[in-house]
Amino acid sequence: MKRFFYAGCSFTRFPYPTWGDIIAYDKLNYKGYDYAHNLGAGGGCNQLIASRLAWADKKYNFTDQDDIAIMWTSLFRESVLTTWFDEPHTRWHAYGNSFNNPVWSEVTKHPYLHNTYNMLDRNATTFHYVNKLYKPFYQGRIDVDGMDHYETYDSLKEKEIVKPMLFNYPGQHEEYLEKFWYEYKNLDAFDFSYQGPFSEISDIFSNHPDISQHLNHAKKVTNLDPLTVSYFEFFADKLLERVRELKKSKGREHTKHEIHTFELLTDFKNNSGIKGISSPVPDYT
């Protein structure tokens, strides 16, 4: 049985098809695969991405024959499994980056938890064991912290996102963190600098990549069948057309909610055969 599992944040699981969904569609329809599962979780940190992979491994028993792909997210995110805001049920709260999210500002001394060293160490451990266990055929990253503006490890340390600190960490361990940072920085970065027609309404989707940008990235990851490419080019054009109509007639906020009723989009979610994309929250079944 040929299976494809892919994980990430909202660059992987979003209201419309992402790079991973495009590859999954291609594998299911033209590459002879039997199963595809989107494990993405919007706003999630890298530890949540690893948790989703571990959950899927326990449930579906990964084998050496499975294809696994990951789009890593910011090194400075922390998601929490809790009942914040007096919710009746425990769930993952994915609040994005620790240094610009108001939730974390309410936590006493959170800067001590989210200093650069600690966040690097957490991610280095996650990265090491995910690679050792699952040997993904593809790994990329998104650039949400301006990572590409930091050419050296020392320049990253100078950033110190939450609080100036004395950098007197034991040298041998720091070498380990520095090595990880360069490995992470050298991953394939998702380039969404392209500003096509979709950019005019990108604010509706919190400036996430559009389908055309996801398609461009999917092409970098693997060879897509021409029919896959033409289908998602058509999909991108029709989605843009629909969003323009909604925005003009109903305004920005209504567009965000009503885009989910777009027939082409609902048909894809219900009939593509990809598990994990039809529900508004990450699936644990």
N, C-alpha and C positions, 0 to 999 in steps of 0.2 A: 504494500500500500504506500503510495507516494503522498507525503503530507508537507504542508508549508505553514509554519507558525511565524508571526512577526509581531514585534512589540515596540512601544515607544509612547510618546505623549500625544498631544493633539495634532502634531504633524503626521501621526500615524492613524489616529482614529478621530474622524471629524464628520460633520453632517454630510459632506460630499466625498467622493472617492479620493483616497490619498495614494502616495507612491506604492505603499504596500498592497492596497486594494487592487491597484492596476496590475501589479505583478501577480497577485493571487488570481485575478480574473484570467490573466494570460496562461498561468499554469493549469488552471482547471479546464480551460476551453481548448488550449492548443498544445500543451506540453504533457498531457496524460496524467495529471495529478488527480488524486481522489478526494483530497480534503485540504481546506485552507481555513485558518483561524486568525482573526485580528485580535491581539491581546492589548491593544493600546488603551491608555487612560489619560484623558485630557488634563493638563496641568501637573501631571505626575512627575515625581523626582526619579532619579535613576534607581533608587532602592525599590520604589514601587514597580518600576519596569522589571527589575529582577524578581520581585515577588510574583508578578503575573506569569513570568516564565516558569518559576518554581511550581506555582499552582497548576499550570498546564502540564508540566512534566509529571507531577504526581497523578493527575487525572488521566492523561493520555499516554503516559509512558513513552517518552521520547526515545527514538532509536537513532543509530548512526545513519539511517536512510532518510531521516527527516531533514528538511531545509529550514533553517532558522535565520531570521534577519532582524536586526535591531537598529532603531534610530534613537541614539542616546540623546538626552536633553541636557539642560544646564547643570553644571556642577554645584550650583548654589541654591538648588531647590530642596525642600524637605516636606514630604507628605506625611500625614499622621493618621493612623487608624484609631478613631476616637468618636465621641458623641458631642463634639463642640456645638455650641448654640442650642443646647438642651434638646437635641434631636432624640427621638425615641429609639433609634437604631444606630448601632456602631457602623461606621463606614469609613472608607478612605477619604480624607479631606486633602485635596491637592491644591495648595495655595500658591504654587509658583515659587518665585525667588524669595528667599528669606529676607533680603535686604530692601525690597520695595513693596512688601505686602503688609498692609495695616494689621493683619491678624497677629503677625509675629511681634509687632511693636508693643502689643499688650502683654507679652510674656516677659516677666522680669529677667533681666540680664541675658536675654536671648543673644546679644552680640558675642557673649563668651562661648555660646554653643555653636555659632555659625561663623567663627573665624576661618580664615582661608585654610590654615593647616587642617583643622578638623574636617572641613568639607572635602578637601582633597583626599584625606585619609579614608573617609567613608566611601568615596567614589572609587578610589584605587582598589579597595578590598572588593567592592561589588564587581568592578570591571574584571579583576583577576579571576574570581571564582566563576562568573558567568562564562568567560572565555574557556576556562579549564573544563567546565562541565558540559557546555553546549556547543562549543566550536562553531559559532555562527558563520555562515558562508558570506554574510555581508554585515558590516557595521558602519553606520554613519553618525553624524551628530548635527544638531541644530546650533546656530550661532545666536543665542539670545542674550548673551552677556557682553557682546563685543569681543568674544574670545580671539577673533582674528586680529584684533588691534594689539594684542600682547604677543610680541615676538619672542620673548624669553621668559623663563621661569621667574627670574628676578623682577621683571616688570610686572608680572602677575602679583607677586608678593607685595609690591609697592601699592597695588590697588587697594588691598585690605579693605574689603567691601563694607565692613560694619564697624570696625574699631582699630585704630593704630595699635600695633603690638610689637613687642620685642621679638625679633626672629633669632632665637638662640636654641632652636630645636636640635636634638642630637644629630650630628652630621650624617651618620649612616642611614638613618631613617629618612632624612631629608633627601638623600640621593634617590631613595625609592620613590618618594612623592614627585620629585622632579622628573624622573624617568616616566612615571605614569602620565604626568601632565603633557609631556611631549608626545607620548603615544596617543593620548586623547586628542590633542590638538591636530595631529596628523591624520585623524580619521577623515573620511570623506564628508565634507561640510555641505549641508543642504543650501544650495544657492537659490535664493528667491529674490534676487536683486532685480530680475526682469520686471519691467513695468509695462504690461500689455493692457488691453482694454479692461480687463477685470479690475485693475487698480482703481478705477473710478468708483467702484462700489466695495472696495476691499475693507473699508471701515466696518461694514456690516458683519464681517467675519473676523474682526479683531486683527486685521492685517496678516492673516494666515496665507500661505501659498494657495494659488488657485489651482484648478485641475490641470491647466496647461503646464504650470510649474512642477506639479507632482508628476505629470507625464514625462517631462524632461528629465527629472531625477530618476524615475523608473528606468528610462532608457540607459542611464549611466550604470545602473545596477546589473541589468541583464538584457539580453537580446529579446525584444518583444516581437510577436507576430505582427505583420502589417495590419491585420484586421483588428488587433487590439488597439494599435495606434490610431487608426481611423475612427474606431468606436469612441475613444475618449476625446479625440479632437471634436467630434460631433457633440459629445456630452458637454464639453466645456463651452462650446458656442451656445447650446440650448440653455444651459444654466445661466449664463450671462444674460441672455435674452429675457429669461423669466425674471431674474432679479431686477433688471431694469424696469420691467413692467410693474412689478410689485412696488418698487421704490417710488415710482412715479405716481401710482394710484393710491398707495396706502402708507407711504412713509417708511423711514428706516426701521423703527422698532417693530412694526407689523411685518416687515419683510423678513426680519430675523426669525420670527416664529412661523410664518406661513411658507417659507421655503421648503419646510419639511413635507408639505403637501404636493410638491412638484412631482408630477407623474413619473417622469424619467428617473428621478432620484428614488422614489419609493419602490419602483419596479426593480431597480438595481439592488436595493437593500433586501428586498423580499425574494428575489429570484436569482441572484448571482451565485448562490451556493456557498458564499463566504460566511463562516460562523463569526458571531460577535459584532456585526455591524447594524443589525436591525433594531437593537435596543438602545435607548438614549444613554444608558449607563453601561460600564464594562460588565461583560457577562461572566458569571461564575457557575455555569452549568455544563 
